[in-house]
Amino acid sequence: MDAPIDMPRPRAVAATLRPMREDDLDAVMAVELRAYPFPWTRGIFEDCLRAGYPAWVLHADGEILGYGVLSIAAGEAHVLNVCVDLHVQGRGLGRRLFRALVDTARRHGAQRVFLEVRPSNPHAIALYHDEGFNEIGRRPRYYPAQHGREDAIVMARELFEP
């Protein structure tokens, strides 16, 4: 039996969170287009900002490394999009961004948070489970996919006072 190979851990990145602005959208779209075969359009991001949805960017050294968008209404929040650029994944940035979205939901009085995730995205599913989310259902044929459509796993977490 061969000895296991120790893989180097990715270098940590010192990044800062701030609200997303319209002038971030070129950089956000560049990340979105690299990350997803079926990305959001610029118009979707513009609509979310116009509607006042909480949206955050994670940035370092003038570069957008990730972003997240959340909607909040009637005591419920919905994580609409969370993305970290491919070249900095695996460094805890997605978790940090995701926690910021959940904290934002809590600060705005949401009692629960929902999200959808592709069954073909095991890393995201593991993160959401780690953060206290549980599967509550499925949305058949929710996402566009290479050969047709892919279901969405619907996950939720109750928010309690800290």
BELKA-V801199 format. One record per residue. N is the residue number from 0. RES is the residue in three letters. PSI is psi in whole degrees, 0 to 359 (999 if undefined). Layout:
# BELKA-V801199
N|RES|PSI / N|RES|PSI
This chain:
# BELKA-V801199
0|MET|134 / 1|ASP|149 / 2|ALA|145 / 3|PRO|146 / 4|ILE|128 / 5|ASP|117 / 6|MET|137 / 7|PRO|142 / 8|ARG|142 / 9|PRO|145 / 10|ARG|136 / 11|ALA|152 / 12|VAL|128 / 13|ALA|105 / 14|ALA|157 / 15|THR|143 / 16|LEU|141 / 17|ARG|162 / 18|PRO|143 / 19|MET|141 / 20|ARG|161 / 21|GLU|326 / 22|ASP|358 / 23|ASP|348 / 24|LEU|330 / 25|ASP|314 / 26|ALA|320 / 27|VAL|315 / 28|MET|324 / 29|ALA|317 / 30|VAL|314 / 31|GLU|316 / 32|LEU|327 / 33|ARG|329 / 34|ALA|329 / 35|TYR|136 / 36|PRO|339 / 37|PHE|75 / 38|PRO|162 / 39|TRP|158 / 40|THR|162 / 41|ARG|322 / 42|GLY|324 / 43|ILE|314 / 44|PHE|316 / 45|GLU|317 / 46|ASP|318 / 47|CYS|317 / 48|LEU|317 / 49|ARG|324 / 50|ALA|353 / 51|GLY|18 / 52|TYR|138 / 53|PRO|126 / 54|ALA|136 / 55|TRP|150 / 56|VAL|147 / 57|LEU|122 / 58|HIS|155 / 59|ALA|137 / 60|ASP|41 / 61|GLY|7 / 62|GLU|133 / 63|ILE|120 / 64|LEU|339 / 65|GLY|174 / 66|TYR|162 / 67|GLY|148 / 68|VAL|139 / 69|LEU|144 / 70|SER|147 / 71|ILE|128 / 72|ALA|145 / 73|ALA|41 / 74|GLY|9 / 75|GLU|148 / 76|ALA|153 / 77|HIS|118 / 78|VAL|116 / 79|LEU|325 / 80|ASN|133 / 81|VAL|128 / 82|CYS|138 / 83|VAL|136 / 84|ASP|143 / 85|LEU|322 / 86|HIS|352 / 87|VAL|14 / 88|GLN|156 / 89|GLY|14 / 90|ARG|13 / 91|GLY|1 / 92|LEU|322 / 93|GLY|317 / 94|ARG|315 / 95|ARG|315 / 96|LEU|316 / 97|PHE|317 / 98|ARG|323 / 99|ALA|321 / 100|LEU|316 / 101|VAL|319 / 102|ASP|321 / 103|THR|317 / 104|ALA|315 / 105|ARG|314 / 106|ARG|332 / 107|HIS|9 / 108|GLY|11 / 109|ALA|141 / 110|GLN|342 / 111|ARG|158 / 112|VAL|136 / 113|PHE|159 / 114|LEU|162 / 115|GLU|148 / 116|VAL|146 / 117|ARG|137 / 118|PRO|337 / 119|SER|9 / 120|ASN|74 / 121|PRO|331 / 122|HIS|317 / 123|ALA|317 / 124|ILE|317 / 125|ALA|317 / 126|LEU|312 / 127|TYR|320 / 128|HIS|314 / 129|ASP|328 / 130|GLU|13 / 131|GLY|11 / 132|PHE|147 / 133|ASN|149 / 134|GLU|130 / 135|ILE|354 / 136|GLY|187 / 137|ARG|147 / 138|ARG|107 / 139|PRO|138 / 140|ARG|39 / 141|TYR|317 / 142|TYR|143 / 143|PRO|146 / 144|ALA|169 / 145|GLN|319 / 146|HIS|66 / 147|GLY|233 / 148|ARG|157 / 149|GLU|140 / 150|ASP|165 / 151|ALA|138 / 152|ILE|126 / 153|VAL|127 / 154|MET|155 / 155|ALA|159 / 156|ARG|134 / 157|GLU|141 / 158|LEU|124 / 159|PHE|161 / 160|GLU|140 / 161|PRO|999
